[in-house]
Amino acid sequence: MKEERLDKFLANAGVGSRKEVKDYLKQRRIRVNGEVVTRPESKVDPDQDEILLDGKSIRKAGKAYYWFHKPAGCITASRDDREQTVMDYFADAGEKDLFPVGRLDKDTEGLLLVTNDGELSHYLLSPRRHVEKTYYAQVDGCIGEKEIALFREGVDIGDDKKTLPAVLKVVRSGENGSEILLTIQEGRYHQVKRMFEAVNRHVNYLKRVSFGSIPLEKTLEKGTYRTLTDEELSILKEQTNCRKKGTKEP
């Protein structure tokens, strides 16, 4: 736990000058974990404590966390000289050094995390952390118990190791095609498509519908983004254990 003076944190977060911050405190406009705080020297841990000014959450200066509903047709990259990237949608974002966490294929839609927090990104992408991602897919042919069992055991997709166990749920299955939900714990190259290819099925449509147990909300339209809530950010950090001091890769 790294604590610092409340007035220093607020000033560094861009809330105002030290003098302005002290005025906010005197006016009882600052709350820490639900309690009004008036002393500038009060200690806070910005990674653990909820700090509010007039009910609005204050975070470390420069840190940004966005959910983006990726549309098909753009690539998941910070920049590209030939094709549109997901970061082109963030041209008006005020923060610097934003980048997408992980990768969705050009023709894949769905939930993508965009941030400038390299540490959190590292933990979320680590295969040893087993952060779950769920996809909705439309595939050729029938999907049944055989495929469910194979995915549960891990699938050979041509890499050195089989995939980690995955949860395959059938939404609809028929000769003309199937709709499924697949939850995986990794992010290998073209993993979902390769898993279905391994059982002789072709993916016609793919969409990530949740990341780290947080679902893609229906109100977030394609090509738009919003800031993560404090609760969502806390959930991601808890799932990766990266908020714990001294946490290392196992």
ZAMARMI-474363 format. One record per residue (C-alpha): x, y, z; residue in three letters; residue number from 1. Coordinates in steps of 0.02 Angstrom, whole numbers, always signed. Example, Ala and Ser with C-alpha at 12.3 -4.5 7.8 and 13.67 -1.06 7.14 Angstrom:
# residues 2
<<+615, -225, +390>, "Ala", 1>
<<+684, -53, +357>, "Ser", 2>
***
This chain:
# residues 250
<<+0, +0, +0>, "Met", 1>
<<+73, +166, -55>, "Lys", 2>
<<-3, +312, +40>, "Glu", 3>
<<+17, +497, +8>, "Glu", 4>
<<-56, +659, +71>, "Arg", 5>
<<-231, +692, +9>, "Leu", 6>
<<-196, +872, -44>, "Asp", 7>
<<-42, +818, -141>, "Lys", 8>
<<-136, +680, -230>, "Phe", 9>
<<-280, +795, -279>, "Leu", 10>
<<-162, +929, -343>, "Ala", 11>
<<-62, +804, -444>, "Asn", 12>
<<-224, +733, -515>, "Ala", 13>
<<-262, +903, -589>, "Gly", 14>
<<-406, +947, -474>, "Val", 15>
<<-330, +1117, -435>, "Gly", 16>
<<-188, +1205, -348>, "Ser", 17>
<<-142, +1161, -168>, "Arg", 18>
<<-236, +1317, -113>, "Lys", 19>
<<-391, +1270, -213>, "Glu", 20>
<<-384, +1093, -146>, "Val", 21>
<<-380, +1158, +34>, "Lys", 22>
<<-533, +1264, -5>, "Asp", 23>
<<-623, +1109, -71>, "Tyr", 24>
<<-580, +1018, +90>, "Leu", 25>
<<-644, +1162, +198>, "Lys", 26>
<<-803, +1163, +96>, "Gln", 27>
<<-825, +977, +136>, "Arg", 28>
<<-828, +932, -48>, "Arg", 29>
<<-704, +788, -35>, "Ile", 30>
<<-753, +613, +17>, "Arg", 31>
<<-638, +464, +43>, "Val", 32>
<<-723, +295, +49>, "Asn", 33>
<<-889, +382, +82>, "Gly", 34>
<<-828, +492, +224>, "Glu", 35>
<<-806, +681, +215>, "Val", 36>
<<-623, +727, +239>, "Val", 37>
<<-566, +904, +282>, "Thr", 38>
<<-383, +882, +331>, "Arg", 39>
<<-256, +911, +191>, "Pro", 40>
<<-129, +799, +276>, "Glu", 41>
<<-245, +648, +279>, "Ser", 42>
<<-165, +494, +202>, "Lys", 43>
<<-243, +402, +55>, "Val", 44>
<<-197, +256, -56>, "Asp", 45>
<<-256, +304, -232>, "Pro", 46>
<<-251, +121, -287>, "Asp", 47>
<<-365, +64, -147>, "Gln", 48>
<<-470, +213, -90>, "Asp", 49>
<<-620, +289, -176>, "Glu", 50>
<<-587, +476, -183>, "Ile", 51>
<<-729, +591, -239>, "Leu", 52>
<<-744, +777, -272>, "Leu", 53>
<<-926, +830, -278>, "Asp", 54>
<<-970, +648, -308>, "Gly", 55>
<<-852, +629, -456>, "Lys", 56>
<<-713, +500, -446>, "Ser", 57>
<<-534, +565, -449>, "Ile", 58>
<<-395, +453, -514>, "Arg", 59>
<<-209, +472, -537>, "Lys", 60>
<<-164, +600, -668>, "Ala", 61>
<<-135, +524, -838>, "Gly", 62>
<<-213, +354, -802>, "Lys", 63>
<<-359, +312, -915>, "Ala", 64>
<<-468, +158, -936>, "Tyr", 65>
<<-597, +141, -1074>, "Tyr", 66>
<<-715, +7, -1137>, "Trp", 67>
<<-726, +12, -1326>, "Phe", 68>
<<-856, -77, -1433>, "His", 69>
<<-747, -127, -1580>, "Lys", 70>
<<-835, -137, -1748>, "Pro", 71>
<<-780, -252, -1887>, "Ala", 72>
<<-664, -178, -2017>, "Gly", 73>
<<-531, -97, -1908>, "Cys", 74>
<<-373, -178, -1843>, "Ile", 75>
<<-321, -187, -1661>, "Thr", 76>
<<-164, -83, -1664>, "Ala", 77>
<<-103, +83, -1600>, "Ser", 78>
<<-64, +145, -1776>, "Arg", 79>
<<-54, +84, -1954>, "Asp", 80>
<<-6, +174, -2115>, "Asp", 81>
<<-131, +81, -2224>, "Arg", 82>
<<-282, +28, -2122>, "Glu", 83>
<<-400, +104, -1995>, "Gln", 84>
<<-358, +56, -1816>, "Thr", 85>
<<-460, +52, -1657>, "Val", 86>
<<-357, +198, -1593>, "Met", 87>
<<-422, +309, -1733>, "Asp", 88>
<<-585, +312, -1634>, "Tyr", 89>
<<-492, +392, -1488>, "Phe", 90>
<<-430, +546, -1580>, "Ala", 91>
<<-526, +658, -1462>, "Asp", 92>
<<-471, +571, -1302>, "Ala", 93>
<<-368, +686, -1192>, "Gly", 94>
<<-246, +558, -1124>, "Glu", 95>
<<-81, +512, -1204>, "Lys", 96>
<<-5, +342, -1243>, "Asp", 97>
<<-169, +247, -1251>, "Leu", 98>
<<-162, +71, -1322>, "Phe", 99>
<<-278, -80, -1340>, "Pro", 100>
<<-259, -223, -1217>, "Val", 101>
<<-245, -382, -1317>, "Gly", 102>
<<-307, -405, -1493>, "Arg", 103>
<<-468, -436, -1587>, "Leu", 104>
<<-459, -488, -1770>, "Asp", 105>
<<-506, -362, -1903>, "Lys", 106>
<<-673, -446, -1936>, "Asp", 107>
<<-710, -477, -1751>, "Thr", 108>
<<-822, -361, -1652>, "Glu", 109>
<<-846, -334, -1467>, "Gly", 110>
<<-776, -276, -1302>, "Leu", 111>
<<-599, -208, -1299>, "Leu", 112>
<<-506, -124, -1156>, "Leu", 113>
<<-404, +31, -1202>, "Val", 114>
<<-287, +108, -1073>, "Thr", 115>
<<-116, +183, -1041>, "Asn", 116>
<<-87, +75, -887>, "Asp", 117>
<<+52, -42, -941>, "Gly", 118>
<<+57, -137, -777>, "Glu", 119>
<<-128, -181, -781>, "Leu", 120>
<<-115, -231, -964>, "Ser", 121>
<<+31, -347, -924>, "His", 122>
<<-67, -438, -790>, "Tyr", 123>
<<-226, -449, -893>, "Leu", 124>
<<-134, -527, -1040>, "Leu", 125>
<<-26, -647, -939>, "Ser", 126>
<<-80, -826, -981>, "Pro", 127>
<<-40, -873, -802>, "Arg", 128>
<<-176, -757, -737>, "Arg", 129>
<<-316, -850, -828>, "His", 130>
<<-422, -695, -856>, "Val", 131>
<<-580, -755, -941>, "Glu", 132>
<<-649, -688, -1105>, "Lys", 133>
<<-816, -743, -1176>, "Thr", 134>
<<-859, -742, -1361>, "Tyr", 135>
<<-1021, -762, -1458>, "Tyr", 136>
<<-997, -850, -1624>, "Ala", 137>
<<-1095, -914, -1771>, "Gln", 138>
<<-1016, -1070, -1845>, "Val", 139>
<<-1050, -1195, -1983>, "Asp", 140>
<<-1136, -1360, -1943>, "Gly", 141>
<<-1197, -1437, -1782>, "Cys", 142>
<<-1110, -1414, -1615>, "Ile", 143>
<<-1148, -1543, -1482>, "Gly", 144>
<<-1082, -1640, -1333>, "Glu", 145>
<<-929, -1704, -1427>, "Lys", 146>
<<-865, -1528, -1458>, "Glu", 147>
<<-912, -1471, -1283>, "Ile", 148>
<<-808, -1612, -1209>, "Ala", 149>
<<-659, -1580, -1323>, "Leu", 150>
<<-657, -1395, -1280>, "Phe", 151>
<<-670, -1436, -1095>, "Arg", 152>
<<-514, -1545, -1107>, "Glu", 153>
<<-414, -1422, -1213>, "Gly", 154>
<<-393, -1421, -1401>, "Val", 155>
<<-239, -1452, -1507>, "Asp", 156>
<<-229, -1300, -1622>, "Ile", 157>
<<-53, -1334, -1683>, "Gly", 158>
<<+43, -1246, -1545>, "Asp", 159>
<<+168, -1326, -1426>, "Asp", 160>
<<+28, -1352, -1299>, "Lys", 161>
<<-158, -1380, -1306>, "Lys", 162>
<<-270, -1235, -1260>, "Thr", 163>
<<-321, -1218, -1080>, "Leu", 164>
<<-492, -1292, -1036>, "Pro", 165>
<<-632, -1188, -1112>, "Ala", 166>
<<-818, -1182, -1079>, "Val", 167>
<<-924, -1205, -1235>, "Leu", 168>
<<-1111, -1173, -1223>, "Lys", 169>
<<-1231, -1204, -1366>, "Val", 170>
<<-1361, -1069, -1393>, "Val", 171>
<<-1434, -1148, -1550>, "Arg", 172>
<<-1377, -1296, -1654>, "Ser", 173>
<<-1434, -1360, -1823>, "Gly", 174>
<<-1376, -1423, -1992>, "Glu", 175>
<<-1378, -1246, -2059>, "Asn", 176>
<<-1262, -1184, -1922>, "Gly", 177>
<<-1245, -1156, -1736>, "Ser", 178>
<<-1235, -1011, -1615>, "Glu", 179>
<<-1121, -1032, -1465>, "Ile", 180>
<<-1042, -945, -1317>, "Leu", 181>
<<-860, -989, -1283>, "Leu", 182>
<<-763, -938, -1128>, "Thr", 183>
<<-573, -951, -1140>, "Ile", 184>
<<-432, -908, -1021>, "Gln", 185>
<<-299, -861, -1149>, "Glu", 186>
<<-275, -747, -1298>, "Gly", 187>
<<-177, -846, -1426>, "Arg", 188>
<<-169, -791, -1607>, "Tyr", 189>
<<-339, -821, -1691>, "His", 190>
<<-376, -939, -1547>, "Gln", 191>
<<-565, -953, -1558>, "Val", 192>
<<-563, -980, -1747>, "Lys", 193>
<<-423, -1108, -1733>, "Arg", 194>
<<-514, -1203, -1597>, "Met", 195>
<<-665, -1226, -1708>, "Phe", 196>
<<-556, -1268, -1858>, "Glu", 197>
<<-483, -1408, -1750>, "Ala", 198>
<<-657, -1486, -1743>, "Val", 199>
<<-692, -1452, -1928>, "Asn", 200>
<<-803, -1301, -1902>, "Arg", 201>
<<-786, -1129, -1980>, "His", 202>
<<-824, -968, -1885>, "Val", 203>
<<-933, -851, -1988>, "Asn", 204>
<<-958, -716, -1857>, "Tyr", 205>
<<-866, -679, -1696>, "Leu", 206>
<<-897, -555, -1557>, "Lys", 207>
<<-818, -536, -1385>, "Arg", 208>
<<-959, -512, -1262>, "Val", 209>
<<-864, -504, -1098>, "Ser", 210>
<<-689, -470, -1033>, "Phe", 211>
<<-633, -521, -859>, "Gly", 212>
<<-815, -559, -808>, "Ser", 213>
<<-873, -384, -862>, "Ile", 214>
<<-1002, -393, -1002>, "Pro", 215>
<<-1019, -285, -1155>, "Leu", 216>
<<-1168, -176, -1115>, "Glu", 217>
<<-1305, -160, -1245>, "Lys", 218>
<<-1305, +30, -1234>, "Thr", 219>
<<-1123, +44, -1290>, "Leu", 220>
<<-1142, +62, -1478>, "Glu", 221>
<<-1014, +1, -1604>, "Lys", 222>
<<-871, +122, -1627>, "Gly", 223>
<<-901, +210, -1460>, "Thr", 224>
<<-813, +203, -1293>, "Tyr", 225>
<<-841, +249, -1111>, "Arg", 226>
<<-737, +262, -953>, "Thr", 227>
<<-730, +112, -837>, "Leu", 228>
<<-820, +134, -672>, "Thr", 229>
<<-721, +120, -511>, "Asp", 230>
<<-808, -45, -477>, "Glu", 231>
<<-759, -117, -646>, "Glu", 232>
<<-578, -64, -625>, "Leu", 233>
<<-575, -140, -452>, "Ser", 234>
<<-645, -303, -520>, "Ile", 235>
<<-510, -314, -654>, "Leu", 236>
<<-374, -280, -527>, "Lys", 237>
<<-444, -408, -407>, "Glu", 238>
<<-451, -540, -544>, "Gln", 239>
<<-269, -513, -587>, "Thr", 240>
<<-210, -483, -407>, "Asn", 241>
<<-108, -337, -474>, "Cys", 242>
<<-170, -221, -337>, "Arg", 243>
<<-77, -323, -207>, "Lys", 244>
<<+93, -255, -160>, "Lys", 245>
<<+236, -365, -212>, "Gly", 246>
<<+133, -476, -326>, "Thr", 247>
<<+244, -568, -448>, "Lys", 248>
<<+218, -689, -589>, "Glu", 249>
<<+199, -864, -515>, "Pro", 250>
***
